[in-house]
Amino acid sequence: MAVYKVKYYKECEHVMEVEASSEEEAIEKYKNFDCINDYEVQGITEEIINIEKV
């Protein structure tokens, strides 16, 4: 599996690294990350800026 860096903005810029077989799987893993779900509940918006294969 490849490693993807997901750069996203949530109050400030962050980078998350995930192991995935495709960019789509990397996005799915990012969205299923517990903290991301907490942000939505708290009303904090987040947005994916960039995804790159490392």
N, CA, C and O atoms as a GROMACS GRO file, in nm:
protein
  216
    1MET      N    1   0.083  -0.119   0.000
    1MET     CA    2   0.000   0.000   0.000
    1MET      C    3   0.087   0.125   0.000
    1MET      O    4   0.194   0.128   0.060
    2ALA      N    5   0.039   0.223  -0.068
    2ALA     CA    6   0.109   0.351  -0.073
    2ALA      C    7   0.069   0.438   0.045
    2ALA      O    8  -0.032   0.413   0.111
    3VAL      N    9   0.149   0.539   0.070
    3VAL     CA   10   0.116   0.636   0.174
    3VAL      C   11   0.074   0.765   0.104
    3VAL      O   12   0.142   0.814   0.014
    4TYR      N   13  -0.039   0.819   0.148
    4TYR     CA   14  -0.091   0.944   0.093
    4TYR      C   15  -0.091   1.049   0.202
    4TYR      O   16  -0.125   1.022   0.317
    5LYS      N   17  -0.051   1.171   0.166
    5LYS     CA   18  -0.060   1.285   0.256
    5LYS      C   19  -0.186   1.361   0.221
    5LYS      O   20  -0.204   1.407   0.108
    6VAL      N   21  -0.274   1.374   0.318
    6VAL     CA   22  -0.398   1.450   0.299
    6VAL      C   23  -0.379   1.583   0.371
    6VAL      O   24  -0.375   1.588   0.494
    7LYS      N   25  -0.369   1.690   0.295
    7LYS     CA   26  -0.356   1.824   0.354
    7LYS      C   27  -0.495   1.882   0.363
    7LYS      O   28  -0.568   1.888   0.264
    8TYR      N   29  -0.534   1.926   0.484
    8TYR     CA   30  -0.667   1.980   0.502
    8TYR      C   31  -0.663   2.101   0.593
    8TYR      O   32  -0.568   2.122   0.668
    9TYR      N   33  -0.769   2.180   0.584
    9TYR     CA   34  -0.780   2.302   0.663
    9TYR      C   35  -0.892   2.287   0.764
    9TYR      O   36  -1.006   2.257   0.726
   10LYS      N   37  -0.861   2.307   0.890
   10LYS     CA   38  -0.957   2.308   0.999
   10LYS      C   39  -0.905   2.407   1.100
   10LYS      O   40  -0.823   2.373   1.185
   11GLU      N   41  -0.951   2.528   1.092
   11GLU     CA   42  -0.904   2.641   1.173
   11GLU      C   43  -0.761   2.678   1.140
   11GLU      O   44  -0.725   2.796   1.150
   12CYS      N   45  -0.679   2.584   1.101
   12CYS     CA   46  -0.545   2.606   1.047
   12CYS      C   47  -0.511   2.484   0.962
   12CYS      O   48  -0.587   2.388   0.959
   13GLU      N   49  -0.398   2.488   0.893
   13GLU     CA   50  -0.364   2.381   0.801
   13GLU      C   51  -0.305   2.261   0.876
   13GLU      O   52  -0.223   2.277   0.966
   14HIS      N   53  -0.348   2.140   0.837
   14HIS     CA   54  -0.299   2.015   0.897
   14HIS      C   55  -0.263   1.918   0.786
   14HIS      O   56  -0.307   1.933   0.672
   15VAL      N   57  -0.182   1.817   0.820
   15VAL     CA   58  -0.149   1.710   0.726
   15VAL      C   59  -0.170   1.577   0.798
   15VAL      O   60  -0.123   1.558   0.910
   16MET      N   61  -0.240   1.485   0.732
   16MET     CA   62  -0.262   1.351   0.785
   16MET      C   63  -0.202   1.253   0.685
   16MET      O   64  -0.224   1.266   0.564
   17GLU      N   65  -0.127   1.154   0.733
   17GLU     CA   66  -0.075   1.051   0.645
   17GLU      C   67  -0.154   0.924   0.667
   17GLU      O   68  -0.175   0.882   0.781
   18VAL      N   69  -0.199   0.861   0.558
   18VAL     CA   70  -0.274   0.736   0.565
   18VAL      C   71  -0.218   0.638   0.465
   18VAL      O   72  -0.171   0.677   0.358
   19GLU      N   73  -0.224   0.509   0.499
   19GLU     CA   74  -0.189   0.404   0.405
   19GLU      C   75  -0.314   0.364   0.330
   19GLU      O   76  -0.416   0.334   0.392
   20ALA      N   77  -0.306   0.365   0.198
   20ALA     CA   78  -0.422   0.332   0.116
   20ALA      C   79  -0.375   0.282  -0.020
   20ALA      O   80  -0.263   0.311  -0.064
   21SER      N   81  -0.462   0.207  -0.085
   21SER     CA   82  -0.427   0.155  -0.217
   21SER      C   83  -0.462   0.253  -0.329
   21SER      O   84  -0.417   0.236  -0.443
   22SER      N   85  -0.543   0.355  -0.297
   22SER     CA   86  -0.580   0.454  -0.398
   22SER      C   87  -0.612   0.586  -0.330
   22SER      O   88  -0.627   0.593  -0.208
   23GLU      N   89  -0.622   0.690  -0.410
   23GLU     CA   90  -0.656   0.822  -0.358
   23GLU      C   91  -0.797   0.821  -0.298
   23GLU      O   92  -0.822   0.885  -0.196
   24GLU      N   93  -0.888   0.747  -0.363
   24GLU     CA   94  -1.026   0.738  -0.313
   24GLU      C   95  -1.029   0.673  -0.174
   24GLU      O   96  -1.101   0.719  -0.085
   25GLU      N   97  -0.950   0.567  -0.156
   25GLU     CA   98  -0.944   0.500  -0.026
   25GLU      C   99  -0.883   0.594   0.079
   25GLU      O  100  -0.926   0.593   0.194
   26ALA      N  101  -0.785   0.672   0.040
   26ALA     CA  102  -0.723   0.768   0.132
   26ALA      C  103  -0.826   0.871   0.179
   26ALA      O  104  -0.830   0.906   0.297
   27ILE      N  105  -0.910   0.920   0.087
   27ILE     CA  106  -1.014   1.015   0.124
   27ILE      C  107  -1.114   0.951   0.219
   27ILE      O  108  -1.157   1.013   0.316
   28GLU      N  109  -1.151   0.825   0.191
   28GLU     CA  110  -1.246   0.755   0.277
   28GLU      C  111  -1.189   0.737   0.418
   28GLU      O  112  -1.261   0.756   0.517
   29LYS      N  113  -1.061   0.700   0.428
   29LYS     CA  114  -0.998   0.684   0.560
   29LYS      C  115  -0.992   0.819   0.633
   29LYS      O  116  -1.013   0.825   0.754
   30TYR      N  117  -0.964   0.924   0.560
   30TYR     CA  118  -0.962   1.058   0.619
   30TYR      C  119  -1.099   1.093   0.676
   30TYR      O  120  -1.110   1.141   0.788
   31LYS      N  121  -1.204   1.068   0.597
   31LYS     CA  122  -1.339   1.103   0.640
   31LYS      C  123  -1.386   1.018   0.758
   31LYS      O  124  -1.467   1.064   0.838
   32ASN      N  125  -1.336   0.896   0.771
   32ASN     CA  126  -1.376   0.808   0.880
   32ASN      C  127  -1.295   0.830   1.008
   32ASN      O  128  -1.323   0.768   1.110
   33PHE      N  129  -1.196   0.916   1.002
   33PHE     CA  130  -1.113   0.945   1.119
   33PHE      C  131  -1.199   1.011   1.227
   33PHE      O  132  -1.270   1.107   1.198
   34ASP      N  133  -1.194   0.962   1.348
   34ASP     CA  134  -1.282   1.006   1.457
   34ASP      C  135  -1.282   1.157   1.477
   34ASP      O  136  -1.390   1.216   1.494
   35CYS      N  137  -1.169   1.221   1.476
   35CYS     CA  138  -1.163   1.366   1.501
   35CYS      C  139  -1.237   1.444   1.394
   35CYS      O  140  -1.298   1.547   1.424
   36ILE      N  141  -1.233   1.397   1.270
   36ILE     CA  142  -1.303   1.466   1.162
   36ILE      C  143  -1.452   1.468   1.191
   36ILE      O  144  -1.518   1.570   1.172
   37ASN      N  145  -1.506   1.355   1.238
   37ASN     CA  146  -1.648   1.350   1.272
   37ASN      C  147  -1.680   1.443   1.388
   37ASN      O  148  -1.786   1.505   1.388
   38ASP      N  149  -1.591   1.456   1.485
   38ASP     CA  150  -1.612   1.546   1.598
   38ASP      C  151  -1.618   1.691   1.551
   38ASP      O  152  -1.696   1.770   1.605
   39TYR      N  153  -1.539   1.727   1.452
   39TYR     CA  154  -1.539   1.864   1.401
   39TYR      C  155  -1.678   1.900   1.350
   39TYR      O  156  -1.728   2.010   1.376
   40GLU      N  157  -1.738   1.808   1.275
   40GLU     CA  158  -1.871   1.835   1.219
   40GLU      C  159  -1.973   1.855   1.329
   40GLU      O  160  -2.057   1.945   1.320
   41VAL      N  161  -1.967   1.773   1.434
   41VAL     CA  162  -2.060   1.784   1.546
   41VAL      C  163  -2.044   1.918   1.616
   41VAL      O  164  -2.142   1.978   1.660
   42GLN      N  165  -1.920   1.967   1.625
   42GLN     CA  166  -1.892   2.094   1.692
   42GLN      C  167  -1.919   2.214   1.602
   42GLN      O  168  -1.908   2.329   1.645
   43GLY      N  169  -1.953   2.189   1.477
   43GLY     CA  170  -1.980   2.298   1.385
   43GLY      C  171  -1.856   2.360   1.326
   43GLY      O  172  -1.862   2.469   1.269
   44ILE      N  173  -1.741   2.292   1.338
   44ILE     CA  174  -1.616   2.341   1.281
   44ILE      C  175  -1.604   2.286   1.139
   44ILE      O  176  -1.608   2.165   1.119
   45THR      N  177  -1.589   2.374   1.043
   45THR     CA  178  -1.578   2.327   0.905
   45THR      C  179  -1.436   2.283   0.875
   45THR      O  180  -1.339   2.333   0.932
   46GLU      N  181  -1.426   2.186   0.785
   46GLU     CA  182  -1.296   2.140   0.739
   46GLU      C  183  -1.304   2.118   0.589
   46GLU      O  184  -1.412   2.094   0.534
   47GLU      N  185  -1.189   2.128   0.523
   47GLU     CA  186  -1.187   2.116   0.378
   47GLU      C  187  -1.055   2.054   0.336
   47GLU      O  188  -0.949   2.093   0.385
   48ILE      N  189  -1.060   1.958   0.244
   48ILE     CA  190  -0.939   1.896   0.190
   48ILE      C  191  -0.877   1.993   0.092
   48ILE      O  192  -0.943   2.041   0.000
   49ILE      N  193  -0.748   2.021   0.112
   49ILE     CA  194  -0.676   2.113   0.024
   49ILE      C  195  -0.606   2.038  -0.087
   49ILE      O  196  -0.610   2.077  -0.203
   50ASN      N  197  -0.540   1.926  -0.049
   50ASN     CA  198  -0.458   1.855  -0.145
   50ASN      C  199  -0.435   1.711  -0.096
   50ASN      O  200  -0.430   1.686   0.025
   51ILE      N  201  -0.422   1.618  -0.190
   51ILE     CA  202  -0.385   1.480  -0.158
   51ILE      C  203  -0.268   1.445  -0.249
   51ILE      O  204  -0.275   1.464  -0.370
   52GLU      N  205  -0.161   1.394  -0.190
   52GLU     CA  206  -0.048   1.354  -0.273
   52GLU      C  207   0.007   1.220  -0.226
   52GLU      O  208   0.008   1.189  -0.107
   53LYS      N  209   0.052   1.143  -0.323
   53LYS     CA  210   0.113   1.012  -0.295
   53LYS      C  211   0.258   1.035  -0.256
   53LYS      O  212   0.331   1.106  -0.326
   54VAL      N  213   0.299   0.976  -0.146
   54VAL     CA  214   0.436   0.995  -0.097
   54VAL      C  215   0.525   0.885  -0.149
   54VAL      O  216   0.644   0.883  -0.119
   0.00000   0.00000   0.00000
